Amino acid sequence: MSVPLRRGARPAAAVVAAAAWFGLVVQLAVVTGWRDSVTEALGWMSLFYTSLGNLFVAVVFTGIAAGSVRCAAPRLVGMALLSILLIGGVYNTLLLGLLHPRGWHRVSTVMLHDVTPLTVATFWMLFMRKGTFRHRDPWLWVTLPLGYLAYALVRGFVGGRYPYPFLDLAELGAIGVLAYVVGIGAVFLAVGHLIVVLDQMLGRSRLGAGGERARKRR
């Protein structure tokens, strides 16, 4: 099976990876200043989907930049794309007015919630061959945030700290949290299916002709 990437994809993937790693390193430095310990800072960061999702993107795109065919698999890139779009979307719709970062904290916030999602989306549009996604794929991609939700709720219940206001069982109760989870999950799946439709449309167009030829050769 041919590699589903266009020419210039590896340097572009390196830019995406650099954006994600930079945001994570700056965030780690900022949180270490708050927590006085790298270990405590890593523990705090691991509570948030923003950190974990950006780490996922950083690892996948570092692999693509290094020439890994496995990391360049369309469905893995699709999972990274949808996950990072969820991070940017939730932050800019539900959390933007609640946080007021300054200095380097603002730098990390912009990198992790805005710059990295934009670079991943741009990479997919310009460098991934189109016509490879299927409507069953979003149901696979949704396992990543669902797994995180289970992890965050258990950790919050045990440790008493929930990462996001809309996951706070103590404040909202089970019904309130469930309503947010169902709503976010529905949006996630809807956006996933829209990405699939766009991928298929581009796969049939001149822009995605290379993707169609690659698919036919499989």
N, C-alpha and C positions, 0 to 999 in steps of 0.2 A: 504494500500500500504506500502511495506517495505521501510525502510530508505535506500537511495541509497549510503550508505557509508560502507567502509571496516573498520575492527577493527583498532583502533589507530587513527582514523580520527580526533577525537576531540582534542587530544593534538597537532596533526599536524596543525589543523586549528588555534589553539592558537598561534603557532609559526608564521603562516602567518599573523594573526591579529597583533601580536606584531611587526612584521617587518613594516607593514603599519603604525601603530600608532606611532612607533618610528620615522619613516621618517617624518611624518606629524608634530609631536611635535618639532623635531629639525628644520624643515622648519619654523614653527611658531616662534620659538625663534630667528632664524636668521632674518626673515623678520620684527619681532618686533623691533630688533635692528636698522633696516633700517628706519622703519616708526615711531618709538618712541611711538607706541600705539598698543595694542593687537587688538583693534577694527579695526584700519586701516590695520593691518597685515592680519586679517581674510578677510577683504574686498578685499585686493590685491590677496590673495591666492584663493579666490572664483572665480577669473577671469580665472583660469587655469584648463584645463582638467586633468592635472597631479594631482593636489590637489583633485579635485572632484572625479576622478576615484579611487585614493588611499583611499579616505574616503569611497567610496562605497565598496571597497574590505575590508576595516577595519571593517565596520559594518556587512557585510555578514559573514565574517569569525569569528567575535566575536560571532555572533549568532550561528554559527555551533559549536564553541567551548563550548558554553553554552547549547548545546543540542537542538537547535531549528530545528525542522523538516522542517519548511517553508524555513529557510535560506539554508538548505541543498538540496533544490529542484534542480535537475540537470540543468534545463534551467536557473535558477538564477546564479548558479555557472558558467555555460557556458557564461553568459553575463559578469560576473566579469572577467573570464579568457580572453575573447576576448578583453574587454575594456583595461585591464592592459597590454596585449600584444601590443595593438595599442599604448599605452603610451610609452612603451619601444622601439617599432619599430620606431615611428615617431621621438623620441628624438635621437636615435642612427643613423638615416639616414638623417634627415633634420636639426637637431639643435645642434648636438654634436660639430661641429666646430665653432658655434656662441657663445657658452658659455664657460667660463673659471672659474668655481667655485673653491674656496679655503676654507680651514679650514672646519668648520662645515657646510658651504654651500655645499661643495663637498660631505660631509657625507650624507646630506639630498638628494642631487641629485642622488647619487648612490643608496641609499635605495629606493627612489620612482621610479626610472627609470630602475633599474637593479635587485636589490635584491627582491623586492616585486613581479615583474613579474615572476622571476625564482621560487620563493616559491609557487606562485599560480599554475603555470604550473606543478610543481613537485607534489603538492597536488592532482591536477586533475588526473595525471597519476597514482599515487600510491593508492589513497584512494577513488576516485569516481568509482562506478560501471559503466561499459560501456554498450553501446548498447541502450542508452536512447534518444540520439539526433536525430532530423529529419531535413531535408534540409529546412524546413520552419523556423527553429529556428534562423538562422543568420538574417533573415528579421525582427525578433523581437529584436534581440540583437542590430541591427544597429540604433534602435530608440534612444538609449542612446547617442551616439556621435552626431546624427543628432539634437537631442534636445539641446545638448550643443552648437553645431555650431550656431543654431538660437539665443540662449541666448548670446553667445560671440559676434556675429555680431551686435545684437541690442545694447548690452552694449558698444561695441566699438564705434558704430556710435553715441550714445548719449554722452558717456564720452570722446571720442576722443582717447582712448587707446585700441589697439587690443592686445590680449594676445600672438599671434604668428605672425611672419613675413608673413606667407602664408595666413593669414586671414586679412591682412591690406588692407582694401578697398581704403584708401586714396593713398596708394603706388601702389597697383597692379590693382586697378579698379575691377569692378564687374566680368568681364570676367576672369581676372587672378585668383581671389579668387575662382570663380566657377570651374576653371580647377583643382586647388588643391583639392577642396572639392570632386569633382567627382572622381579624382584619388585616394584620401585617402579612399573614400567610396567604390570604386571598390576593393581596396586591402583588406579592412575590410571584405567585403562580401566573397571575395575569400578565405581569411584565415579562416573565419567562416565555409565555406563549407568544407575546408580541415579538420578542427577539427571534423566536423560531420562525414566525411568519416573515419577518424582515429578512432573515437568513435565506429562507426559501425563495423569496422574491428576488433578492440579489443573486441567488444561485441561478435563476432563470434569465437574468439580464446579462448584458455584455460585461458589466462590472464583475459578475460572479461566474463568467464563463469558464475560467480556470478551475473553479471549484466543481462545476458540473463535469468537466472532463476528468478531473481527479476521481470523482465519485463513480463515474462509469468504468474507470479502470480497475476499481476494487473487485 
